[in-house]
Amino acid sequence: MLHITDLLLQVLIRFIFTFGLKSSIYTIVLKIKHLYIFTLLILLWDYDKNSNLTTNVLSQKPNIIVIYTDDQGYGDIGCHGNTIIKTPNLDTFSKTALELTNFHVGTTCTPSRSGLLTGRHPNRNNTWHTIAGCSILTEDEVTIADILLKSSYNTAMIGKWHLGDNYPFRPQDRGFNEAIYHGGGGVQQTPDIWNNNYFDDTYFRNGTPEQFKGYCTDVWFNEAIKFIDNNKNTPFYIHLAPNAAHSPFNVPDKYAKLYKDAPLTKTQKRFYGMITNIDDNFGKLVAYLKEKNLYNNTIIVFSTDNGSANAIHKERGQVLGYNAGLRGLKGSHYDGGHRVPCFISWPNGNILQKQKLNVLTANVDLLPTLIDLLNIDYSPQKTLDGTSIAKLVKGDIKSLDRMLVVDSQRNQWPEKGKNSCVMSTNWRLIDGKELYNTAQDPGQKNNIAASHPHVVKKMQTFYDNWWTAIEPDFKYAHIPFGYQNTIPVNLTIHDLHTEGNVPWNQELIRKGEFKPNGYYSIKVENDGVYQFKLSRYPIETKLGFNATPKTIKDTPYTDGLPQGKPFSIGGAKIIVGDSEFKTIKSRNTSYITIEAELKKGKHNLKSILIKKNGEEIPAYYTTINFINPL
């Protein structure tokens, strides 16, 4: 809060600059005996202008909105040369904002999100995968939201989180005082509410399920506007992360129909429709900010979490779609997998606008850059892989002499050299063997490693030193239980540590074909008796082991779901460390209950259903309750 004398002084300054430095104004001001009366006059003036005094006149801090869409690549926007896609609002925004044209993120969802929020490479904090226990941001990490919350910002996370579904890994545990989100890495994934399909879904508000009306992307932007409306008198930070345009490619029919005659596949037409819907919502958000006189003092960052998931398809020998000439799609360590759009706007700030910068920048730069731009006194306790680009975006410097690493691990433990890309502004070293000059060869077609051995050596040395520096940070996150405020804990097979195939979405859960052998990393917080409920389907569905949920049919613009496959279950067991707890009696319910006395500490947990023929398969869902302390 501003001290009253500071408030009055700033109102006086506003008055002078509003009406000009004229002698008559000075005379009026000098005749005012009480500055409080003067303040009241200005308040009335601001009211008449339909503006907000606290936000627009006196705010010392800008608002911040980071929009991070899902699976939308560099070429999935009109201003990057895509002549088919309709993104008029983003195209207009790109003309007034600062564009970072050499901006990089992770190659998939979770790594990108953790990098943006922490300023650290995902290999450091158990976020190098999107499933299998390696998509949970370790609890000792500090997020942008943590820092801004302590700096008097109201903070909100809306949309896709994908960094942990249990305490203390949820967004409301990581610095966000308002969190509205779906489960797992996308709507209809295994941790999400059963049978969500992008329309009239049930999402979580600060951990509590709540049904919303409308299409998912519309919901996220509408909730962002509501949050702004409720917090416009204080600085706010919103991490707005739509799950679109991630599969399944479900979209309102009017958006898919926009592309009915386009030279695209069926799924590409839906994908493009999802992006146009994002664009419409973005335009609505910008219009709202301008209407409320918030736009000029709001830092808006628009970017995406990885390369396109649906840019290019081959059909009957013909290549359909557009990828801006880049090599690779989502998941690739070539530029098409991690070079993405990035636009930054702050009209009232001293940053560049209406310009393009081709300097190497990345999502890990956002945290240190915001700290600098906001003059926040913060000393990180952990090594940051990002660097502040505040001087760059202000125009104080023209270039950065740096290298960065992007890799695509997607395994149980980071492996040196696996799918690695070392980057400088113009060079890319791929897998330590392929070298490309992207200034001359943006499509990465000509490997010139043999003719530039000194560049290869320099970049490989950087990678080796970097790997040595991050390797001590490798560790798993452990899901805790035994706290009173975390009961019950709901584990889903999405987070099972395994090298096997994980049924990471509800289509695979219904099919019941993937039966990986694996374990959960857990932390028992207190000695006690714990109750485990092992089930085939989420307990709240009340579906039995032999239930066959009905088929949900496809529509022209949405994907359905197959009929569920029954399991004939005769018993269950759990293994915690070296201790086994077992039941052999079949129960005519949707779950089997096992109670176990557990000791405090970190353990591996196996949760196993036993078929009547003796085959052991993993429980897809496990709910844990703390019964009694010992």
MOTAVEN-V607950 format. One record per residue. N is the residue number from 1. PHI is phi in whole degrees, 0 to 359 (NA if undefined). D_LAST is the distance of its C-alpha to the last C-alpha in Angstrom with 2 decimals. Layout:
# MOTAVEN-V607950
n = (N,N)
phi = (PHI,PHI)
d_last = (D_LAST,D_LAST)
This chain:
# MOTAVEN-V607950
n = (1,2,3,4,5,6,7,8,9,10,11,12,13,14,15,16,17,18,19,20,21,22,23,24,25,26,27,28,29,30,31,32,33,34,35,36,37,38,39,40,41,42,43,44,45,46,47,48,49,50,51,52,53,54,55,56,57,58,59,60,61,62,63,64,65,66,67,68,69,70,71,72,73,74,75,76,77,78,79,80,81,82,83,84,85,86,87,88,89,90,91,92,93,94,95,96,97,98,99,100,101,102,103,104,105,106,107,108,109,110,111,112,113,114,115,116,117,118,119,120,121,122,123,124,125,126,127,128,129,130,131,132,133,134,135,136,137,138,139,140,141,142,143,144,145,146,147,148,149,150,151,152,153,154,155,156,157,158,159,160,161,162,163,164,165,166,167,168,169,170,171,172,173,174,175,176,177,178,179,180,181,182,183,184,185,186,187,188,189,190,191,192,193,194,195,196,197,198,199,200,201,202,203,204,205,206,207,208,209,210,211,212,213,214,215,216,217,218,219,220,221,222,223,224,225,226,227,228,229,230,231,232,233,234,235,236,237,238,239,240,241,242,243,244,245,246,247,248,249,250,251,252,253,254,255,256,257,258,259,260,261,262,263,264,265,266,267,268,269,270,271,272,273,274,275,276,277,278,279,280,281,282,283,284,285,286,287,288,289,290,291,292,293,294,295,296,297,298,299,300,301,302,303,304,305,306,307,308,309,310,311,312,313,314,315,316,317,318,319,320,321,322,323,324,325,326,327,328,329,330,331,332,333,334,335,336,337,338,339,340,341,342,343,344,345,346,347,348,349,350,351,352,353,354,355,356,357,358,359,360,361,362,363,364,365,366,367,368,369,370,371,372,373,374,375,376,377,378,379,380,381,382,383,384,385,386,387,388,389,390,391,392,393,394,395,396,397,398,399,400,401,402,403,404,405,406,407,408,409,410,411,412,413,414,415,416,417,418,419,420,421,422,423,424,425,426,427,428,429,430,431,432,433,434,435,436,437,438,439,440,441,442,443,444,445,446,447,448,449,450,451,452,453,454,455,456,457,458,459,460,461,462,463,464,465,466,467,468,469,470,471,472,473,474,475,476,477,478,479,480,481,482,483,484,485,486,487,488,489,490,491,492,493,494,495,496,497,498,499,500,501,502,503,504,505,506,507,508,509,510,511,512,513,514,515,516,517,518,519,520,521,522,523,524,525,526,527,528,529,530,531,532,533,534,535,536,537,538,539,540,541,542,543,544,545,546,547,548,549,550,551,552,553,554,555,556,557,558,559,560,561,562,563,564,565,566,567,568,569,570,571,572,573,574,575,576,577,578,579,580,581,582,583,584,585,586,587,588,589,590,591,592,593,594,595,596,597,598,599,600,601,602,603,604,605,606,607,608,609,610,611,612,613,614,615,616,617,618,619,620,621,622,623,624,625,626,627,628,629,630)
phi = (NA,283,294,301,292,296,298,296,299,291,296,299,299,300,298,296,288,287,259,93,273,244,299,295,293,301,297,299,297,295,278,284,282,235,296,296,296,301,299,300,299,292,301,296,299,292,298,295,276,57,237,248,298,298,286,269,262,253,298,268,233,283,285,225,231,253,255,230,280,248,68,265,269,300,271,270,200,298,292,259,97,279,274,262,289,251,226,297,288,292,298,295,301,297,282,255,273,274,249,264,272,234,256,230,228,285,272,217,299,301,305,295,292,293,297,295,281,246,74,234,294,298,295,278,218,65,233,269,228,247,212,60,78,245,231,246,289,305,289,272,277,258,257,306,297,305,291,290,299,286,257,72,271,272,237,220,243,227,115,265,257,64,228,129,253,241,302,258,255,287,300,290,264,242,104,258,273,220,221,232,201,264,274,63,262,178,302,79,276,304,281,281,300,302,70,303,216,91,238,53,277,256,241,259,248,51,95,258,297,211,275,238,262,111,284,308,296,299,299,299,291,296,292,296,295,297,297,299,299,277,230,288,271,224,296,228,230,238,263,256,234,299,283,287,254,286,295,292,275,261,209,304,301,294,280,294,295,302,244,300,255,284,283,223,286,301,290,297,298,292,302,297,298,298,288,295,296,301,299,300,293,298,299,296,296,298,298,297,299,291,300,269,56,254,299,294,252,238,281,248,244,247,207,225,268,186,295,296,268,213,290,236,224,251,222,52,81,254,272,249,110,209,228,57,77,275,266,95,238,313,94,273,268,281,303,297,269,215,274,223,296,207,239,230,229,199,304,277,271,264,248,294,223,56,222,238,239,259,286,298,222,203,301,292,278,296,300,296,291,298,302,292,297,267,56,275,277,217,243,298,273,242,296,267,271,274,225,293,250,301,294,292,287,277,87,285,228,252,207,228,265,206,228,223,239,240,218,233,277,51,216,281,208,302,239,300,85,287,47,264,223,262,237,240,303,250,252,226,255,256,56,71,233,258,236,227,261,285,292,259,220,298,277,51,260,245,285,246,301,297,266,224,298,292,291,302,298,297,287,293,298,301,298,300,293,297,298,300,287,270,304,297,275,297,192,269,278,247,281,272,212,112,279,298,275,239,263,276,258,252,265,236,297,309,255,283,289,195,267,280,286,263,284,272,224,288,297,290,299,297,292,66,271,272,225,289,266,189,210,257,275,235,224,278,276,215,303,173,263,238,254,246,246,257,218,276,237,306,302,295,282,60,276,284,300,267,292,233,311,293,298,255,285,295,238,302,232,219,267,272,225,283,296,288,261,285,243,263,257,248,183,199,207,235,235,243,63,261,258,245,233,223,233,243,269,287,239,276,222,271,207,244,256,229,250,214,271,237,261,302,143,270,216,260,246,250,239,231,263,243,291,296,273,94,293,260,226,287,290,288,226,222,251,240,238,272,269,215,286,260)
d_last = (47.64,51.19,52.62,55.40,58.11,57.08,57.16,60.62,61.95,60.87,62.43,65.64,65.60,65.06,68.01,70.32,69.49,69.75,73.19,74.66,75.84,78.82,80.48,80.30,76.53,76.40,78.63,76.39,73.28,74.98,76.07,72.54,71.64,67.97,65.93,63.58,66.47,67.02,63.40,63.74,66.83,65.04,62.13,64.70,66.37,63.13,62.45,65.91,65.24,62.18,59.98,56.86,57.53,54.10,53.60,57.13,58.64,56.02,53.27,52.64,50.36,51.12,49.00,47.61,47.36,46.45,47.31,45.95,47.13,45.89,48.04,51.24,53.27,56.06,58.74,57.12,58.94,62.60,63.35,62.53,65.38,63.86,66.77,64.98,61.79,62.09,60.22,62.71,60.27,58.67,62.16,63.33,60.30,60.98,64.45,63.28,60.06,59.59,58.92,57.18,58.80,57.04,53.45,50.68,47.13,44.82,46.06,43.33,41.13,37.84,39.47,42.00,39.58,37.37,40.56,42.01,38.96,38.08,41.43,39.87,40.56,37.98,37.56,35.83,32.90,31.97,34.54,37.20,36.81,36.59,33.98,31.83,29.07,31.73,32.58,29.60,30.59,28.19,26.48,28.20,31.62,33.72,35.77,39.07,37.35,35.02,38.18,40.25,37.62,37.65,41.45,41.63,41.95,40.57,39.16,38.89,38.03,39.79,40.05,38.67,35.67,34.66,32.31,28.91,27.66,24.04,22.67,23.64,26.71,28.44,31.66,30.32,27.83,30.76,33.15,34.50,34.31,35.72,34.89,36.53,36.04,35.72,33.03,33.40,36.77,38.95,39.50,38.88,36.65,33.48,31.05,33.71,34.04,35.42,39.23,39.94,43.47,44.62,46.09,44.44,41.01,37.56,36.09,33.17,33.77,31.02,28.67,29.90,32.30,35.82,39.02,42.06,45.69,47.88,47.98,45.10,47.21,48.84,45.45,44.28,47.51,47.67,44.19,45.26,48.31,46.29,44.01,47.14,48.70,45.72,45.52,49.15,49.46,47.02,46.76,44.66,43.43,43.01,41.84,43.62,42.89,44.42,43.21,46.93,48.77,46.01,46.28,46.43,49.77,49.61,52.02,53.98,57.21,59.50,58.11,58.47,61.98,62.97,63.07,64.41,67.57,66.07,66.36,62.64,60.44,58.70,55.35,57.06,58.70,55.35,53.90,56.84,56.42,52.80,54.06,56.88,54.39,52.44,55.78,56.61,53.29,53.80,57.24,55.86,53.33,56.08,58.40,55.79,55.23,58.99,59.49,56.99,58.51,55.27,56.52,58.30,55.35,52.79,51.95,51.82,50.75,51.34,50.17,48.54,45.65,47.62,50.90,52.18,50.59,53.75,56.75,58.69,59.21,61.83,63.53,66.53,67.22,67.16,64.72,63.52,61.93,61.88,59.75,61.93,63.13,59.77,58.49,55.20,52.85,49.13,47.22,50.27,50.52,54.18,54.99,54.87,51.12,50.30,53.35,52.97,54.61,53.74,55.50,54.85,56.48,56.54,59.99,59.41,57.95,59.99,59.18,61.65,62.49,64.75,64.36,62.92,61.35,61.05,58.99,55.83,52.89,49.44,46.40,44.62,47.36,46.43,43.66,45.74,48.84,47.41,46.15,49.72,51.46,49.37,49.62,45.87,44.78,42.08,41.38,39.25,36.67,36.96,40.20,41.96,44.02,46.00,48.58,50.07,53.17,54.03,57.32,58.16,57.66,59.58,62.45,62.31,62.05,63.34,61.20,58.09,58.19,54.88,53.18,50.09,48.19,47.17,45.67,44.28,41.38,39.59,37.72,34.34,35.30,38.29,41.32,44.10,47.36,46.02,48.05,48.78,51.23,52.33,54.25,56.74,58.86,61.34,59.88,57.24,56.20,54.60,52.63,54.44,57.60,59.09,60.58,61.84,63.63,62.45,65.10,67.72,65.73,63.07,62.70,61.80,64.44,66.02,64.03,65.86,63.59,66.47,68.71,66.17,64.39,63.88,61.91,59.76,59.09,58.24,55.82,54.19,53.73,52.02,49.68,48.87,48.10,46.04,43.95,43.34,42.19,39.70,38.28,35.71,34.17,33.37,29.68,27.55,25.58,21.88,20.63,17.35,14.69,11.52,13.88,14.47,18.15,18.17,17.00,18.39,19.31,22.46,23.44,27.02,28.92,30.97,28.38,28.02,29.01,31.92,35.59,36.31,37.70,35.19,35.85,35.71,37.52,37.63,40.87,39.20,36.18,38.70,40.63,37.62,39.58,37.36,34.50,33.36,31.02,28.53,25.04,23.24,22.21,18.72,16.33,12.56,12.01,8.29,5.54,4.54,6.99,10.41,13.75,16.89,20.33,23.15,26.66,30.26,31.10,29.26,27.31,29.25,32.45,31.43,33.45,32.75,32.71,36.35,37.41,40.41,40.52,44.18,46.30,46.89,50.48,51.88,54.23,56.91,54.61,51.06,49.27,47.73,44.87,45.19,44.08,40.58,40.24,38.29,35.61,35.37,31.68,30.45,26.80,24.30,21.78,19.62,19.46,16.96,18.45,19.33,16.97,18.60,17.39,20.45,22.11,25.78,26.56,28.55,27.87,30.67,28.98,29.01,25.63,23.38,19.69,17.15,13.41,11.42,8.16,8.90,8.90,10.39,14.15,17.30,17.99,20.67,19.89,22.42,22.65,25.26,27.26,29.22,32.71,34.27,36.50,33.58,33.96,30.84,30.97,28.59,27.01,28.91,26.22,22.41,20.33,16.60,14.42,10.91,9.84,6.50,3.78,0.00)
